[in-house]
């Protein structure tokens, strides 16, 4: 399975994982000129911008380690675009990361990091 297929599968698994935990999905793969948001969800009146990182191996570190400062800034800019587009500038927001681990047996496991970073 190539990385693009793995990433798409990881996003699908993460979306179901979040939905099962009571988050309402509002958008997936929201694209703007400045970037893309993997998942936009809502939980208890808070908009949740979710970055999904899927890995087969940990040789390059935990999946969340790839959501470095530069990537966070890009996600924040894209979230601002989303908020502006839907007139939600005053909405309560947070930024989460879902790590998806693709196990050798084909199983996918998720680890949800709530409030992974701040603006």
C-alpha positions, 0 to 999 in steps of 0.5 A, a space after each residue: 500500500 503506497 503512502 497516499 492510500 495509507 494516508 487516506 485510509 488513516 483519515 477514514 479510520 480517524 474520522 470514524 474514531 472521532 465520530 464514535 467518541 461523539 464528535 460531529 464531523 463538519 468537513 473533511 479535506 477542506 482545501 484553501 490556497 494556504 493549506 488543507 484541514 484533514 478533519 473539521 469537527 465539533 464537540 460540545 460547541 467547540 470547533 475542532 481542527 484535526 490533523 491526522 498522521 498515519 505511520 507504519 513504523 516509528 523509525 521517524 518518531 511518533 506521527 505527531 512529531 511531524 506536526 512541527 511549528 511550521 505545520 502548526 502555523 499552516 494549519 492555524 492559517 487554514 483554520 482562520 480561512 475556514 472560520 472566515 468563510 463560514 462567519 465563525 470568527 468568534 467560535 471556540 476552537 482547538 487543534 487536535 492530532 490523531 495518530 493512526 498506527 497501521 499494524 502489520 496485521 492490517 489493523 489500524 489503531 488511533 491515539 487522539 491528542 486533544 489540544 495538541 497545540 495552540 494559536 
